[in-house]
Amino acid sequence: MRPISARPRTPALDVMLDELQREACEANRALPRHGLVRMNFGHASAIDRSRGIFAIKPGSVDDLRLRPADMVLIDLEGIRVEGRLRPSSDTPTHREVHLGFPTIGGVAEPVRLAELGFHGPCRVRDLWRQEDLGEFTDEFAPAIAGHGAGLHRVSPRGT
């Protein structure tokens, strides 16, 4: 498959790229809203495997001010396809995860519990599925399906 950066643009491709940017933007904006990251630490990406391209947050934009047009598009060769801002410094890691795990549809970085103010064991509950996921000490990395989202409660053990 030719890298997307070498393909001619079409209206259908424009719609797909806009949707991919919107999905990645929404995932990044949800991280701080749900207390999963502090400040600008942590990034999410979304991938369209059929076209071999993913969208990732630029490192220089505050999550709450992020717009879909700010998202940077990268092909699986690591070439920037579109975006006026510099992609996150985590882009190579996201690329490797997308290449190494062909069934996932996106990457969210692990939540470091200390960055949320938790020290010691914490319980994590999936609020949408209404199930306890167990205890975690240092970090929690939720498994989120492609085009999906998650809502989790983190609380200190014993509460």
SULJO-V142066 format. One record per run of one state. SS is the DSSP state (a for helix, b for strand, c for the rest). FROM is the first residue (numbers start at 1). TO is the last residue. Records with the same first field share a line. If there is no record, write none. Layout:
BEGIN
SS->FROM-TO / FROM-TO
END
This chain:
BEGIN
c->1-3 / 7-10 / 34-43 / 49-52 / 57-57 / 59-62 / 66-67 / 71-71 / 76-79 / 83-86 / 88-90 / 101-105 / 109-110 / 117-121 / 127-130 / 137-138 / 141-151 / 157-159
a->4-6 / 11-33 / 63-65 / 68-70 / 91-100 / 113-116
b->44-48 / 53-56 / 58-58 / 72-75 / 80-82 / 87-87 / 106-108 / 111-112 / 122-126 / 131-136 / 139-140 / 152-156
END
